[in-house]
Amino acid sequence: MMHHRTLRRGGAAGTARAGFSLIELLAVIIIVALLFAFLIPNLLSSKDAVNSKMTGTWLDQVSAEISAYARDKGDFPPSTFPRKLDPKPSKTNMGVESLLIALMPADGSYLAGGDYDDRLGNTDGDDSKKPHSRFQSSEVFELCDHWDNPIVYLHRRDYDKGGTYLTFSEEAGDWIEEKVVAAINPTTGSPYRQDTFQLISAGPDGKFGTADDIGNFKR
């Protein structure tokens, strides 16, 4: 007689554990949360570092274009609207808006060597009802950094007067309007590039006058 041995399945010792206990699930959630807490700031910091480098390079390109304009016209572009400009936009972001109008005028009297279309913005929503630049749109555009905030442009004549700029501050989580004047070299007590012009980006925090500002000068 043949005897068939029945294999026992189940039982406390032979049972394969299925799923996770509540404590294990909580442990996994805590580990994932900790990873996010450490990784996300590092990722954001890395992105800001890349944007800072790209913005610095961008300001160098714009500086070269402004110098080319000065060689052609005998002076740097104004950082205030010309009197003949009609209708005049608001004075918010005026310096950089005036710069763009000078480099890319609607009448074609100057043709900028660079292509800046992908760095345009309009944070203050200006609309002049007719084009002041070579673009068909009547919006009054600004040149923006890699956080999409307008850069400051100041001709040396306007270093003390400065201008008002509207940027989005990540720290404040809102739009802020600030008066911006020329950056001062702490060693000399005089403005950087005192005989030419300044370009300034508000940097990662979106606020001017802080340590992460980026300019066309070496601090």
NORTA-V806709 format. One record per residue. N is the residue number from 1. PHI is phi as a letter, one per 40 degrees, with the letter a starting at -180 (none if undefined). OMEGA is omega in degrees with one decimal (none if undefined). NEAR is the number of other C-alpha atoms within 10 Angstrom. Layout:
[[N | PHI | OMEGA | NEAR] [N | PHI | OMEGA | NEAR]]
//
This chain:
[[1 | none | 179.5 | 3] [2 | c | 178.8 | 4] [3 | b | 177.1 | 5] [4 | c | 179.3 | 6] [5 | c | 179.7 | 6] [6 | c | 177.3 | 6] [7 | c | -179.9 | 6] [8 | c | 176.6 | 7] [9 | b | -179.4 | 9] [10 | g | -176.9 | 9] [11 | g | -173.6 | 8] [12 | c | -174.8 | 7] [13 | c | -172.6 | 7] [14 | c | -176.8 | 9] [15 | c | 174.9 | 9] [16 | c | -177.7 | 9] [17 | c | -179.9 | 7] [18 | b | 176.4 | 6] [19 | g | -178.6 | 8] [20 | b | 173.5 | 10] [21 | c | -179.5 | 10] [22 | c | -179.8 | 9] [23 | c | 179.4 | 9] [24 | c | 177.9 | 11] [25 | c | 178.2 | 12] [26 | c | 179.0 | 12] [27 | c | 178.6 | 12] [28 | c | 179.9 | 13] [29 | c | 179.9 | 12] [30 | c | 179.8 | 12] [31 | c | 179.1 | 12] [32 | c | 179.6 | 11] [33 | c | 178.4 | 12] [34 | c | 177.9 | 11] [35 | c | 178.2 | 11] [36 | c | -178.4 | 12] [37 | c | 179.9 | 11] [38 | c | -172.7 | 10] [39 | c | -174.4 | 12] [40 | c | 177.0 | 11] [41 | d | 179.0 | 11] [42 | c | 178.3 | 12] [43 | c | 178.8 | 11] [44 | c | 179.1 | 12] [45 | c | 178.6 | 13] [46 | c | 178.6 | 12] [47 | c | 178.8 | 12] [48 | c | 178.9 | 17] [49 | c | 178.4 | 14] [50 | c | 179.5 | 13] [51 | c | 178.8 | 17] [52 | c | 179.9 | 21] [53 | c | -179.5 | 12] [54 | c | 179.0 | 14] [55 | c | 176.8 | 22] [56 | d | 177.5 | 20] [57 | c | 179.5 | 13] [58 | c | 178.8 | 18] [59 | c | 176.1 | 22] [60 | c | 179.4 | 16] [61 | c | 179.2 | 13] [62 | c | 177.8 | 18] [63 | d | 179.3 | 16] [64 | c | 179.2 | 14] [65 | c | 178.7 | 16] [66 | c | 178.1 | 21] [67 | c | 177.0 | 17] [68 | c | 176.8 | 17] [69 | c | -178.4 | 20] [70 | c | 177.9 | 14] [71 | c | -178.6 | 11] [72 | c | -172.7 | 11] [73 | b | 179.5 | 11] [74 | g | 177.6 | 10] [75 | a | 177.4 | 14] [76 | c | 177.8 | 20] [77 | d | 177.8 | 23] [78 | c | 174.4 | 21] [79 | b | 169.4 | 26] [80 | b | -178.4 | 21] [81 | c | 176.1 | 19] [82 | c | -177.3 | 12] [83 | d | -176.7 | 8] [84 | c | -178.4 | 7] [85 | c | -176.8 | 10] [86 | a | -3.9 | 12] [87 | c | -180.0 | 12] [88 | c | 174.7 | 16] [89 | c | 175.5 | 21] [90 | c | -177.8 | 14] [91 | c | 175.5 | 16] [92 | c | -178.2 | 19] [93 | g | -171.4 | 31] [94 | c | -175.7 | 26] [95 | d | -177.1 | 27] [96 | c | 175.1 | 26] [97 | c | 177.6 | 28] [98 | c | 177.2 | 27] [99 | c | -179.3 | 25] [100 | c | 178.8 | 24] [101 | c | 179.8 | 23] [102 | c | -177.5 | 25] [103 | c | -176.2 | 23] [104 | b | -174.8 | 20] [105 | c | -178.6 | 19] [106 | c | -177.1 | 17] [107 | c | 177.3 | 11] [108 | g | -177.9 | 12] [109 | c | 172.8 | 9] [110 | a | -179.5 | 16] [111 | b | -179.7 | 14] [112 | c | -178.5 | 17] [113 | c | -178.1 | 12] [114 | c | 177.1 | 11] [115 | b | -171.4 | 7] [116 | b | -173.7 | 14] [117 | d | -176.4 | 10] [118 | c | 179.3 | 8] [119 | b | 179.4 | 16] [120 | c | 174.5 | 17] [121 | a | 177.3 | 19] [122 | a | -172.7 | 19] [123 | c | -178.2 | 20] [124 | c | 174.2 | 20] [125 | g | 179.8 | 13] [126 | c | 173.0 | 19] [127 | a | -173.5 | 18] [128 | c | 179.0 | 17] [129 | g | 173.3 | 13] [130 | a | -176.6 | 14] [131 | c | 172.6 | 17] [132 | b | -179.7 | 28] [133 | b | -175.4 | 22] [134 | c | 179.0 | 17] [135 | c | -178.9 | 15] [136 | c | -179.3 | 10] [137 | c | 176.8 | 14] [138 | c | 174.5 | 15] [139 | c | 178.3 | 19] [140 | c | -171.3 | 29] [141 | c | 171.6 | 29] [142 | b | 167.7 | 27] [143 | c | -171.7 | 23] [144 | b | 176.4 | 24] [145 | c | -176.2 | 26] [146 | c | 167.1 | 20] [147 | b | 178.4 | 20] [148 | g | 172.5 | 17] [149 | b | 179.9 | 26] [150 | c | 173.8 | 30] [151 | c | 176.4 | 29] [152 | c | 170.3 | 30] [153 | b | 178.5 | 31] [154 | b | 168.0 | 30] [155 | c | -177.0 | 22] [156 | d | 179.7 | 21] [157 | c | -173.5 | 15] [158 | b | -178.6 | 17] [159 | d | -178.3 | 21] [160 | c | -177.8 | 13] [161 | c | 179.6 | 13] [162 | g | -179.8 | 21] [163 | a | 179.8 | 23] [164 | c | -177.6 | 16] [165 | b | -179.5 | 24] [166 | b | -179.2 | 20] [167 | b | 174.2 | 24] [168 | c | -179.9 | 20] [169 | c | 177.4 | 20] [170 | c | -178.8 | 13] [171 | c | 179.9 | 10] [172 | c | -177.0 | 11] [173 | g | -175.8 | 10] [174 | a | 174.7 | 10] [175 | c | 178.0 | 15] [176 | b | 178.8 | 13] [177 | b | -174.8 | 16] [178 | b | 170.5 | 16] [179 | c | -177.6 | 14] [180 | b | 174.7 | 19] [181 | b | -176.5 | 20] [182 | c | 176.1 | 26] [183 | c | -175.7 | 23] [184 | b | 174.7 | 15] [185 | c | -176.1 | 15] [186 | c | 179.7 | 10] [187 | c | -176.2 | 7] [188 | c | -175.5 | 8] [189 | g | 179.7 | 9] [190 | b | 177.8 | 12] [191 | c | 169.3 | 18] [192 | c | 179.2 | 22] [193 | f | -171.0 | 17] [194 | c | -178.0 | 16] [195 | b | -175.6 | 10] [196 | b | -176.1 | 15] [197 | a | 175.3 | 25] [198 | b | 168.4 | 24] [199 | b | -177.6 | 22] [200 | b | 170.0 | 24] [201 | b | 178.4 | 27] [202 | c | 177.0 | 24] [203 | g | -174.8 | 27] [204 | d | -175.2 | 23] [205 | c | 177.5 | 19] [206 | g | -179.6 | 26] [207 | b | 179.1 | 25] [208 | c | 177.4 | 24] [209 | g | 178.0 | 18] [210 | b | -171.5 | 11] [211 | c | -176.6 | 11] [212 | c | 174.9 | 15] [213 | d | -179.9 | 18] [214 | b | -178.1 | 24] [215 | b | 175.8 | 21] [216 | c | 179.9 | 20] [217 | a | -179.3 | 16] [218 | c | 179.8 | 8] [219 | c | none | 13]]
//
